[in-house]
Amino acid sequence: MIHADNVTIAYPFAEPSVESFSAEIRTGENVLLLGPSGSGKSTLALAFQGILPRSVEAEVSGRLNVFGENPAAKSITEAASQAALLFQDPETQFCMPTVREELAFTLENLRVPADDIEVRMIEALQFTGMLPWIDARIDTLSGGMKQKIAVSCLAAVNPEVWILDEPLSQLDPVSRETVAALLGRIAADPDKTLVVIEHQLNEVMEWVSRGIILNRNGQVTADGSPGRIFYSHAALLEAEGVWLPAPAEAGKKLLRKTEITTAALPVTLREWETFAAAHPITEVLASLPQPKQGGEPSQKPPVLEVKRAASAYGKHTVFENVSFSLYPGEMTALVGANGAGKSTLARVLTGWEPLKKGTVYVNGQDIAGLKPYEIAKTFGIVFQQPEHQFLMPTVEEEIRYGMEIAGWCEEDIVQHTNELLIQFQLGHIRKNHPFRLSQGEKRRLSVAVMVTNNQSILILDEPTFGLDKRNADALFEVLEQCRRRGKAVLWLTHDMDLVYTKAARILALAERTIAYDGSVEAFFNGSMDLEKIGVRLPAVQLMRLKEGDGHA
């Protein structure tokens, strides 16, 4: 059904993104395409659908057929009805201003009869729980809500092949669980084929039947049952920085401490229960990550104080009566459901959006009285869409720019730029345009730019989106260094596994205000209504609870 033989893909004036890729994907298979950031996964997704090179310029060699034909040679209507693609960045695939118009436009282009459009539109929005927003403007929705609308568009098309480029990455844990279950229903249909690119693996492993692993050159290094290749290629996957499901990661650590051998690592919670039962409970618990300790409360004055803040878009109140402080040397995670207002709050804190009510104090000064350059000296920011903050034509110039306007000498600029290019693994693409990078590479660049100056408050919106494990670990090493130097770090995230191990404090935004402000352990100990906040227990916590039950 999808047949690739020695496929190599190169964008203009660049080294190949995919090199000698060969694989055959059969009808009814549910395939996970895994690899480090920049390994060509999204490029392959574009090629499978035919968008590349039909609409995206690239040189493709080798043989690629979908349903027996080159997908790029098919008409757009024929290709889309057979194999539909969810883009990594859902904003790039929207054409119309409202949700209703977007879905209608999708179906009209497939020549769906007018009488059927409304029915299919409603069914698709019910599929993702987005029907209440059918008349909403897409540009007013959160990143996660946009992602659900994009999934709705695929559901309306109902193709034979679903190509999903990080379908869960921007969803809150409750929505992620729901959408993963819905995709599981599609995966159970023997006439449907799913090709999934995803870093959030815990939810998809229930229905993924096969894994194809790419190395950094876009070459296939492993292909087979996920549990088996996670076990047999563990060292390679670790070296390449590929994420594993939490049960597989813990299982790998557990096997290193014992003499027991196995044919496969556990990839689901059910498999973990069986796997862990064969090991002593002390060793099992030692293999699981521990929550980060909060430490003693800071004795220093806050660098940021928010007092009774409120924000609104027209008549719609985003949040109100929000009060909290950030202190030097803190690592704080801001969590909440899609649409709760986390990104809006971040923009308010940094002066990008005005307050409706309340006050934000930065080092004791009302932010309303500060000029933009004064705010920029205090805040380092990573946007949810990093390309929104890029200004320069190359990666290297983007990193240099902040140091140049700060008046650094050329020798120091060159030295620090080279250090950051190495640290964030951007050296090989230093002359590339930032807009030509993968999502993970864009994210790494935006963080590298953020840490070039000595701001006292760092705010990162979904900083690990698109990052492989090696780069996510490197990012948090940098943030931890910043924290030790006395900076306040606030990061917005839906990844509860990272919150559990990396944050010392949690702020939870729910029901238009701060619903929780405290330690990580207290947040996950069972006293909070996590459903109301839009989160779930981290996978490692569930594994710990199951382990306690299994050895009771």
N, C-alpha and C positions, 0 to 999 in steps of 0.2 A: 504494500500500500504506500509506504514511504520507503524509497530505495535510494540510498546515497552510496556512490562508489568513487572513492578517492577525490572528494570534493574539497577544493581550496578556494577561499574567498578573501579578496583583498580590496580595501577601499582605496580610492585614488591617493597616490603619493604616500602610501603607508605599507608597512609589512603585513603579510596575511594575518587576518584575524582568526581564520579557520584553516587548518592545513591537513590535507589528506584524510578528511573525515569519511569513514565508511560505516554504514549501519543499515539494517533493514528493520523497520517497525511494521508489525502486522496489525490488521484490523482486530480491535478488541483489546489490544495491549494498553497498559497505563504506564508510561515511561517517564522516569525522573531524569532530567538532564542536569548533571552536577558538574561543577568545576570552579576554580578560583575566579575572582573578579578579573574581567578582561580576557577570559578564555574563549570568547566567541559564542557563548550560549544564545544571547539575544540575536546575534547575526544569523545563526542557524535558524532561529525561529522565523526571522524575516524571510529567509530563503525557502523554508518549508512552505510558507504561504504564497511566495512568489513576488512579494513586495520588493524584495531584492533579487534581481537587479531591475525589475519592471519599473519601480518608482524611486528606489534608492540606488544611486550609482555605485557600482562595484564590479570587479572582474571576477567571474565565477568560472572555474575549470572543473573537470571531472563530470560525472553524470549524476543528476538529481531528478528523480521522478516521484510524483504523487499521483496515485491512481493511474499509473502507467504513462503519464505525460509530464513534461517539464512545467512546473507550476507557473513560471514567469511567462510562458507562452500562452497561458489561458487568459480569457477575458476576466476582468476584475470580478464581475458578477459570478461567473462560474467558479473561479478560485475561492471566493469568499463563501459561497454556499457549500463547498466541499470541506474547506479547511479555514476556520476563522481564528484570528489571532487577537489575544489580549496583550496590548503593549505593556512594557515595563513601566512606563510613565503614562497613566491613562489620559492625562490632559492632552497628549499628542494625538489622540485618535478621535477627539470630539470635534464636531463640525458645527453644531447648532447651539443656540443659547440656552434652551430649556431641556429638561429631561424628556418631556413628551415629544418635542420636535426632534431630538436626537434619535430616539427609538423609531419614530415614524420615518425619518430620513433613511435609517438603516434598512428598514423593511421595504420602503419605496424603491430603493436602489436594487433590491433583489426581486422587484416586480411582484411583490405580494399583493393579491387583490385587496382593494380598499376596504371591503367588508371584513377582511380577516385581520387587518392591521391592529385595530383597537384591542381585539381579543388577545392576540399574541403579545402586544405591548403590556397589557395588564398581567398576563401570565408570567412574563419575564420579570417584571418588577416585584410580583409576589414571590418569585423564586429567590430573590435576594433581600426581601423585606423592605424594599424602597418605594413601594406603591404610594405611601403618604407624600412623597416628594415628586410626584409625577409632573407637577406644574412648576417646580422650583427651577430657578436659574442655576445652571451648572457651576458658574463662577462663584456662587455663594456657598457651595458645599465644601466640606472638609476633604482632605486628601483621601481618607478611607471611604467616605461616601461616594466620591468620584470613582474609586476603584470598584465599588459595588454596582454603580451605574454601568461601568464598562463591562462587567460580568453579565449584567442584565442584557446588554446589547448582543453578547454572544448567545445567551439563552434564547433571545428572540430569533436569531438566525437559525439556531439548532443545527449546527453543521455535523458532518460525519467525523471530522477531526477537530478537536479543541486544542489549540496551541496557547498555552498559558504562561506568560512571562511574569513571574512573581505575583500570582493572583492574591496572595494573602499578606503581602509585605507591609501594606499600610493599614491593615485592619486591626481594630482592637481585639483582644483575645476572645470575647464573646462572639463578635462577628466572624472572626477567623474560624472559630469552631463551627459556626453555622454554615458558612460558605464552603468549608472543607467537606462537611457532611453532604451538602448539596452536590458538590462535585463528585463525591463518592457515589451518589445515585447515578450520575452520568457514567462514571467509571464502571458501574455494575452492568451497564447495557453492552451486550456482546457486539453490537453493531457500531459502537462509538469507540474512538481512540483518543486518549489524552496524552499529550506531550507537555510536561510540566517543568518549568524552571523555577526553583524555589529555594530560599535559604531557611524559611520557617518549616522545618521538616516534621515536627512532632505530629501535626494534624494530618499530613498527607500520607504518612506511612501505612495507614489503615488500608489504603486501596492501591498504592503503587505496587506494581508487580515486577518492575525491572528498572535497573539503574544503568545509565551510561555516563561514565566519568571522563571529563576532558582535562588535559593538562593545560599549562599556561600558553601553549602554542596552538590550542584548539584541536589537538589530536586525541583520539580515543585511547585511554590507558586501561580501562576496565569496563566490562559489560556483563551484566547478569543479575541474579537475585540480590536485592540491596543488602540483606543481612550477610550474605556470603562475601560480596565484594568489600563490604565494610570491614570484615574480618581479614580476608586474604590480602587486601591492599591497604591495611591500616597505616603502615609507615608512609606509604606514598601519599595517601589522602591527607595525613597530618602535615607532610612536607609541602603539599600544594595549598594547604589552608582551607580545605573543604569542610563545610559544616557536616556534622553527623547528628542524627536524632539523639536526644538526651539519653535514652536507654542504651544506645550503641556506644556513646561516649563513656558512660559509666561502666558498661560491660568491658570495654577495652582496658580501662584502668584496673578493673577488678582482675582480669586475666593476667595482667602483668605481675600481680602479687601472689598468684597461685600457680600450681602445677597442672591445673585442669586445662584440657584442650577442647575445642568445640569446632563445629563446621561453620557456624554463623553467629553473628552478634544479634542481640535482641533489637528490634526496631520499633516496637509498640509497647505500651504499658503491660498488656497481657503477656507478651513474650518476656518482658522483664521479670514478672512475677515468677515464671517457671525457671528462667535463667538464674535469678538470684537465690532461689530456694536450694540450689546445689552448692552454695558457698556459706561459710560462717557469717553470721549476722554482723559481727564486729568488722569484718573485712568489707562486707557490702556497704555498711554505713560509711566507712572510711573512704569508699570510692565515690561518694556523692559530694558535690560541691557544698560548701558551707556559706551561710549568709555573711555579708560584709558587716563587721562590727561598727557601730556608730561612733564610738569613742565618747570622750567627755564633751559636754556643751561648750561652745566657744565663749571665751571670756572677753573677746574683742567686740567692739561695736559693729552693728550690721553694715554691710556695704550696700544693701538694698532693703528698703522697707516699703511695703505695699499696705495702704490703709483704706479700707472700705471702697475698693476699686470696683467700677462697673463699666461695661462696654456694651454697645448695641449697634446693630446695622438697621437703620431706620427704626421701625417699631419693634424689631426683634431684639430682645435682650440676650446677649451671649453669656455674660456672667455678671454678678452683682455681689456686693458686700464681701469682696475678696480681700483678706488681710493675711500677710505672712512676712517674714524677713529672711534674708540670706546672709550668711556669715562667712568670713574668710576661712578657707581650708575645708569647706563642706562639699560633699558630692551628693547632689540631690536629684532624684528622678521625679518628673511630673507625669502622672498617668491619668487616664480617663478614657471614656468611650469616644469613638469617632463622632465629631460634631460637638463635643463638650466645650470646646473653646480654648484648647491648649495652645494652638498656634496663634490665635488671636491674643491670648494673654502674653505670649512671648513678644509679639509685635508691640503690644502696649508697654511692656516693661522696657523696651529698647527705644521707645519714642517714635516708632514707625506708624502707630495708630493712636488717635487721641482717646483719652478717657471720657466717658460720659459723666462719671462721678468719681470722687475719691482722689487720692494722691499717691504718687510714686516718688520716694526719696532715694537718691543715689549719693552715697557718702554724705548724707545729711542735707543734700540740696534737692529741692523740688525739680523733677525732671522737666516740668513745663517751662522752667526758666533757663534751661540749658540750650546752647546752640548745638546743631548737629555734629560739628567737629568735636565738641566737648563730650557728647554722648559716645562718639566713636572711640575716644580715648579710653573710655571706661568699659565698654562692652565689646567682646568678641562674639560674633554671631555666625551660625551656620543655618541657613534657611532650609525649609522642608524641600524646596526645589532649588538645589545649589546653583543651577544655571542662572537663576534670577539675580545672582550677585557677581557674576563674572563680567569683567570689563575689558580684558586685554586679549590679543589675538593668539597667544601661545601660553602653555602651562607655565613655562619659566617666567615669562613677563608678568603673569598673574600673581605669582608668588613674590616677585621683586617689587611690584607696584606699591604695596603698603610701606615697605622699607624705604623706597625712594621718596615718597611724599612725607615720610617721617624724618628725612634728612640724614639717613645713614650714609656712611662713606662707602665708596664702591667696593673696596676690599672686603668689608664686613658683609655687604649685600651678596657678593659672589659666594663667600664662604657659607653664609647662613642658607642661601638658596640651595646650594649643592647638598648641604646637610638635610634639608627638608625633602628634597627630591629623592634622596636615598632612603630617608626614614619612612616616607609614605609610598615608596616603590613607584615613583613617577619619572625616574630618570630616563627610561627608554621612550617616553612620550613627551619629553620636555619641549619639543618644538611643535607639538600638535595643538590644534585649536581646542579650547575647553569644551566647546559644543560637540566635538567629534568623539568625546570620550564615552566609555560605558558609564552607567549610573554609579557603579562602585568607584570608578576612577574619578568621576566628578565629585563624589562625596569626599574622597581622600584629598582632592585638591582644595575643596572648600575648607576642610579642617586645617590643612597646611597653611592656607592663607590666614585663617583665624589666629593661629598661634604665632604669627610673625611679630606681633606687637605685644606690649606688656599690659594688656587690659586686665582689670581686676575682677571682672565678671564675665564668664563664658556661658553662652546659651546656645544649645544645639538642638535643633528640631529633627527628630528621627535620624541621629547621626550614623546608625549602623545599616540603614536601608541600602541594599545593593552590595554590602561588604561581605567578603568571604571571612572565614574565621581568623585567619592570620592577620588580616588588616583590621578586623574588629578588635582583636587582642592588642594590636599595636596602637590603635586609637586610644584605648583605655589606659594603656601605659603612659601615653602622652598626657591624658587628662589627669591621671593620678599624680604625675610629676607636677602638673600645674596646681593641683590641689595642695600638694606638699609645700609649694612655694607661696601658699596663702591665697590662692585665687578661689572664688566661689564658682562652682560648676553646677549648672542646671541643665539637665537634658530631658527632652520630651520623648517618650517611647511607648510602644505597645508590647515590648519584649519583656515579659515577666521573668524569664530565666536570667536575663542580664540584670534586671533590677535586683533580683535576689542575691546575685553575687558581686555586683559592682556598686550599688548605691548604699549609702549610709542612712539616708533619710528619704521619705516619700511624701510628696504632696499629691493628693488625689482631687481632681476636679470633677464634680458631679452635681447634678441638679442646680447648675448655675452658680456654684460657690465651692469653696474649699471644704470637702467632706472629710478629709483626713490630713493630718500633719504630724508625722512621727517616725518611729523606727521601722525598718524593714520587717524584723521578726514579729512585731506587734501587728503589723498590717496583715500578715499571712497566717496568723495563729488561730484564725477561726472566729474572731470576734467581729470582724468587719463584714458588711454585706457587699461582697465583691461583685455580685451580679448587678447591683445598683450602680456601681462605679464603672462597670463595663470591662472588668478584668477577670482572670481566672488564676487559680493557684499555679505557680510555676511547675513545669514537668518534674523537676527534681524533688519538689515538695510532695507531689503525688506519688512519686517513686518511694520516697521515704515513708509515707503513710502506708502504702501497700506492703512495703518491706516489714513494717511493724506488725501489720495484720497477718502477713504470711508466716512470720516466725513466732506468732503469739502462742 
